[in-house]
Amino acid sequence: MSKRSLAFCAASLAAVFYAANYSIAKDVMPHFVQPFGFIVLRVLGAGSLFWLVSFWGPKEKIEKKDYLRIFGAAIFGVGINMLCFFEGLNLTTPISASVIMTTVPICVLILSTIFLKEKLRTLKIIGILIGLSGALLIIVYGKGNSTTAPNPLLGNLLVFVNAASYAIYIILIKTITQKYHPLTFIKWMYTLGLLFVLPFGYNQLTEMQVHTIPISGYLKIGYVLVFATFGTYILNIFAIKELKPTTVAVFIYVQPLLTSMFAIGFGKDTLDFIKIGGAILIFTGVYLVTKIPKKP
C-alpha cells in the first residue's frame, strides 16, 4: 500500500475516532465524572502520551520568546476550547455539537480578516452570513431529549465558543508549526494547558467515585484519552504530511454524518428539520468561504 493510501486510511480513521467521541463522551459525563474533571483527565492522560512519544521524536529546543505563543495556544487550543466543548456537549446533543463545530473555517476567516488583514471577497462575506445563520438556527432552536440534553441553548452556544476558540488556536500556531516539529510544541502546549484547566476541574476530579465506575466506564474514558485525543492527533500529523491540507479538511466535514450515524445507532440523538436545515446552511457557508477563486 502506498503512503498516499495509508494517509487516506489515517485521515479516515481519525474522523471515525473523533465522530464516535461525541456519543462516548456523553456516556462518561456526568455519570462517571463531571465535564471539567474529565478535561483534567483528558489533558493529563493525552499530555503524558505526547511526552512519551516525543522521546522518539526530534530533539528541539524552544526559544524563550516562543513560549508565550505556546501558552496562548494552550489557553485557546486546550483550556477554553476543551472547557467549552465538554460542558457544551454535556448540555446539548452530539449531532448539534458536531454540526456547529464545522463553523471553524468560517471563524478562522473572520479572525484572519481582523488580525491578519486578509482580503474579504463578496462571495466569502455571503458564505459567512449563510454559515453563521445556520449556526444561529441550531443554537437557538436546536432541541434534544431533556435527560441527555438538559440545556441545548447554552450547550450549543458553548460549542460555538469552542469553535471560535479553536480558530484562534489555529491562527496562533501558524508560525510555531513552521518552526518546530508538532510533537515538540504539543507536549509543552498540553503541559501549560494542564496548569490552566486544573483550577477548573480539580474539585470535580476529586469527587469521582472511582470504586463505583464499571469497567465499561473506564474503557470509555480510555477511548477519549487514547483514541479521540492522542490517536486523532498522531493520525492527522501523518495524513497532513502526505496529503494536501484541503484534502484533510474534507474529512472534518464528513464528521457530522459519522457522528449522526454513531449517535442514532447508540440511541443518543435523533435527526430533525432544525439540525438538517442548520447543517445545510453551515455546509453551504463553509463551501463558499473555502472556495478558491478562479484566476483571471
C-alpha positions as CSV (number, residue, x, y, z in Angstrom):
1,M,0.0,0.0,0.0
2,S,1.4,3.5,-1.0
3,K,2.0,6.2,1.6
4,R,-0.8,8.2,0.0
5,S,-3.3,5.4,0.5
6,L,-2.1,4.9,4.1
7,A,-2.6,8.7,4.6
8,F,-6.2,8.4,3.4
9,C,-6.7,5.5,5.9
10,A,-5.2,7.6,8.7
11,A,-7.4,10.6,8.0
12,S,-10.5,8.3,7.7
13,L,-9.7,6.6,11.0
14,A,-9.1,9.9,12.8
15,A,-12.5,11.1,11.5
16,V,-14.2,7.9,12.8
17,F,-12.4,8.1,16.2
18,Y,-13.5,11.8,16.7
19,A,-17.1,11.2,15.5
20,A,-17.6,8.4,17.9
21,N,-16.2,10.6,20.7
22,Y,-19.3,12.8,20.7
23,S,-21.5,9.8,21.8
24,I,-19.0,8.1,24.0
25,A,-18.0,11.3,25.9
26,K,-21.8,11.8,26.5
27,D,-21.9,8.5,28.3
28,V,-19.0,9.4,30.6
29,M,-20.4,12.8,31.5
30,P,-21.9,13.4,34.1
31,H,-22.4,9.7,35.1
32,F,-18.8,8.9,36.0
33,V,-17.2,12.3,36.1
34,Q,-18.2,15.9,35.6
35,P,-17.1,17.8,32.4
36,F,-14.3,19.9,33.9
37,G,-12.9,16.9,35.9
38,F,-13.0,14.9,32.7
39,I,-11.0,17.6,30.9
40,V,-8.2,17.4,33.5
41,L,-8.1,13.6,33.0
42,R,-8.0,14.1,29.2
43,V,-5.2,16.7,29.2
44,L,-3.2,14.8,31.8
45,G,-3.5,11.5,30.0
46,A,-3.0,12.7,26.5
47,G,-0.2,15.0,27.5
48,S,1.6,12.2,29.2
49,L,1.4,10.1,26.0
50,F,2.7,13.0,23.9
51,W,5.7,13.4,26.2
52,L,6.3,9.6,26.0
53,V,6.2,9.6,22.2
54,S,8.4,12.8,22.0
55,F,11.4,10.8,23.3
56,W,11.5,9.1,19.9
57,G,11.0,12.4,18.1
58,P,13.4,15.2,17.1
59,K,15.3,16.8,20.0
60,E,14.5,20.5,19.5
61,K,14.9,23.4,21.9
62,I,12.1,26.0,22.0
63,E,13.2,29.6,22.1
64,K,12.1,31.6,25.1
65,K,10.1,34.1,23.1
66,D,8.0,31.3,21.6
67,Y,6.8,30.0,25.0
68,L,4.4,33.0,25.2
69,R,2.8,32.0,21.9
70,I,2.6,28.3,23.0
71,F,1.0,29.4,26.3
72,G,-1.6,31.4,24.2
73,A,-2.2,28.2,22.1
74,A,-2.6,26.3,25.4
75,I,-5.3,28.7,26.6
76,F,-7.3,28.7,23.4
77,G,-6.5,25.2,22.0
78,V,-6.6,23.3,25.2
79,G,-8.2,25.4,28.0
80,I,-11.1,27.4,26.7
81,N,-11.6,25.0,23.8
82,M,-12.0,21.9,25.9
83,L,-13.8,23.6,28.8
84,C,-16.5,24.9,26.5
85,F,-16.7,21.8,24.3
86,F,-17.1,19.3,27.1
87,E,-19.5,21.4,29.1
88,G,-21.4,22.3,25.9
89,L,-21.6,18.6,24.9
90,N,-22.8,17.7,28.3
91,L,-25.8,20.1,27.9
92,T,-26.7,19.6,24.2
93,T,-26.9,16.7,21.7
94,P,-24.0,15.0,19.8
95,I,-25.4,15.9,16.3
96,S,-25.9,19.6,17.1
97,A,-22.4,19.8,18.6
98,S,-20.7,18.2,15.6
99,V,-22.6,20.4,13.1
100,I,-21.7,23.6,15.0
101,M,-18.1,22.5,15.1
102,T,-17.9,22.7,11.3
103,T,-18.1,26.5,11.6
104,V,-14.4,26.6,12.4
105,P,-13.3,27.6,8.9
106,I,-15.8,30.5,9.0
107,C,-14.4,31.6,12.4
108,V,-10.8,31.3,11.0
109,L,-11.7,33.5,8.0
110,I,-13.3,36.2,10.2
111,L,-10.3,36.3,12.6
112,S,-7.8,36.2,9.8
113,T,-9.6,39.3,8.3
114,I,-9.4,41.1,11.6
115,F,-5.9,40.2,12.8
116,L,-4.0,39.1,9.6
117,K,-5.7,41.7,7.4
118,E,-6.7,39.1,4.8
119,K,-8.9,40.4,2.0
120,L,-12.6,39.5,2.2
121,R,-14.3,38.9,-1.1
122,T,-18.0,39.3,-1.6
123,L,-18.5,35.5,-2.0
124,K,-16.8,34.9,1.3
125,I,-19.0,37.5,3.0
126,I,-22.1,35.8,1.7
127,G,-20.6,32.4,2.9
128,I,-20.0,33.8,6.4
129,L,-23.6,35.2,6.7
130,I,-25.1,31.9,5.4
131,G,-22.9,29.7,7.7
132,L,-23.5,31.8,10.8
133,S,-27.2,31.8,10.1
134,G,-27.1,28.0,10.2
135,A,-25.2,28.0,13.4
136,L,-27.6,30.5,14.9
137,L,-30.6,28.4,13.8
138,I,-29.2,25.3,15.7
139,I,-28.0,27.3,18.7
140,V,-31.4,29.0,19.3
141,Y,-33.9,26.4,18.1
142,G,-32.0,23.1,18.4
143,K,-33.7,20.8,20.8
144,G,-32.9,17.5,22.4
145,N,-34.0,14.9,25.0
146,S,-34.4,16.7,28.3
147,T,-32.5,13.9,30.0
148,T,-29.4,13.8,27.7
149,A,-29.6,17.5,26.7
150,P,-30.8,19.5,29.7
151,N,-29.9,22.9,28.3
152,P,-29.4,22.8,24.5
153,L,-29.4,26.6,24.0
154,L,-26.5,27.1,26.4
155,G,-24.8,23.9,25.3
156,N,-24.9,24.9,21.6
157,L,-23.6,28.4,22.5
158,L,-20.7,26.9,24.4
159,V,-19.8,24.6,21.5
160,F,-19.8,27.6,19.2
161,V,-17.4,29.5,21.6
162,N,-15.3,26.3,21.5
163,A,-15.2,26.5,17.7
164,A,-14.2,30.2,17.8
165,S,-11.5,29.4,20.4
166,Y,-10.1,26.6,18.2
167,A,-10.0,29.1,15.3
168,I,-7.9,31.5,17.4
169,Y,-5.6,28.5,18.3
170,I,-5.1,27.7,14.5
171,I,-4.0,31.3,13.9
172,L,-1.7,31.3,16.9
173,I,0.2,28.1,16.0
174,K,0.7,29.0,12.3
175,T,4.2,30.3,12.8
176,I,5.1,27.7,15.5
177,T,4.2,24.7,13.3
178,Q,6.5,26.0,10.6
179,K,9.4,26.4,13.1
180,Y,9.1,23.2,15.2
181,H,8.1,19.6,14.8
182,P,4.5,19.1,16.0
183,L,5.5,16.9,18.9
184,T,8.0,19.4,20.2
185,F,5.4,22.1,20.9
186,I,2.3,19.9,21.5
187,K,3.8,18.3,24.6
188,W,4.5,21.8,26.1
189,M,1.1,23.1,25.0
190,Y,-0.6,20.2,26.9
191,T,1.7,20.8,29.9
192,L,0.8,24.5,30.1
193,G,-2.8,23.7,29.2
194,L,-3.0,21.4,32.3
195,L,-2.0,24.3,34.5
196,F,-4.9,26.3,33.0
197,V,-7.6,23.7,33.4
198,L,-6.5,22.2,36.7
199,P,-8.2,25.0,38.9
200,F,-11.5,24.5,37.0
201,G,-11.6,20.7,37.2
202,Y,-9.6,19.7,40.3
203,N,-12.7,19.6,42.7
204,Q,-14.8,17.6,40.1
205,L,-11.9,15.2,39.6
206,T,-11.6,14.6,43.4
207,E,-15.3,14.0,43.5
208,M,-15.0,11.0,41.2
209,Q,-16.3,7.8,42.8
210,V,-13.5,5.6,41.4
211,H,-14.7,2.4,43.0
212,T,-18.3,2.7,41.6
213,I,-17.2,3.2,37.9
214,P,-17.7,0.0,36.0
215,I,-15.1,-1.5,33.5
216,S,-17.2,-0.1,30.6
217,G,-16.9,3.4,32.1
218,Y,-13.1,3.1,32.3
219,L,-12.9,1.8,28.7
220,K,-14.9,4.8,27.5
221,I,-12.7,7.2,29.5
222,G,-9.7,5.4,28.0
223,Y,-11.2,5.8,24.5
224,V,-11.4,9.6,24.8
225,L,-7.8,9.8,26.1
226,V,-6.1,7.4,23.8
227,F,-8.1,7.3,20.6
228,A,-10.1,10.6,20.4
229,T,-7.3,12.8,21.6
230,F,-3.8,11.3,21.3
231,G,-4.7,8.9,18.4
232,T,-6.5,11.5,16.2
233,Y,-3.6,14.0,16.5
234,I,-1.0,11.4,15.6
235,L,-3.1,10.1,12.6
236,N,-3.7,13.7,11.4
237,I,0.0,14.5,11.5
238,F,0.7,11.5,9.3
239,A,-2.1,12.4,6.9
240,I,-1.1,16.1,6.6
241,K,2.5,15.0,5.7
242,E,1.2,13.0,2.6
243,L,-2.0,14.9,1.6
244,K,-2.9,18.5,0.8
245,P,-4.4,20.4,3.8
246,T,-7.6,21.0,1.7
247,T,-7.9,17.2,1.3
248,V,-7.5,16.6,5.0
249,A,-10.0,19.4,5.7
250,V,-12.7,17.4,3.8
251,F,-12.7,14.8,6.5
252,I,-13.8,17.5,9.0
253,Y,-17.0,18.0,7.0
254,V,-18.0,14.3,7.0
255,Q,-17.8,14.2,10.8
256,P,-21.4,15.3,11.3
257,L,-22.5,12.5,9.1
258,L,-20.4,10.0,11.0
259,T,-21.4,11.5,14.3
260,S,-25.1,11.2,13.4
261,M,-24.6,7.5,12.5
262,F,-23.0,6.8,15.8
263,A,-25.4,8.9,17.9
264,I,-28.5,7.4,16.3
265,G,-27.0,3.9,16.4
266,F,-26.2,4.3,20.1
267,G,-29.6,5.9,20.8
268,K,-28.1,9.2,21.9
269,D,-29.7,11.5,19.5
270,T,-32.3,11.9,16.7
271,L,-32.4,13.9,13.5
272,D,-35.0,16.7,13.0
273,F,-35.6,19.5,10.4
274,I,-33.7,22.1,12.5
275,K,-30.5,20.1,12.6
276,I,-30.8,19.2,8.9
277,G,-31.6,22.8,7.9
278,G,-28.8,24.2,10.0
279,A,-26.3,21.7,8.6
280,I,-27.2,22.6,5.0
281,L,-26.8,26.3,5.7
282,I,-23.4,25.8,7.5
283,F,-22.1,23.5,4.8
284,T,-23.1,25.9,2.1
285,G,-21.4,28.8,4.0
286,V,-18.2,26.7,4.6
287,Y,-18.1,25.8,0.9
288,L,-18.3,29.5,-0.2
289,V,-15.8,30.5,2.4
290,T,-13.2,27.8,1.5
291,K,-13.8,28.0,-2.3
292,I,-10.7,29.1,-4.1
293,P,-11.5,31.9,-6.6
294,K,-10.7,31.3,-10.3
295,K,-7.6,33.1,-11.5
296,P,-8.3,35.7,-14.2
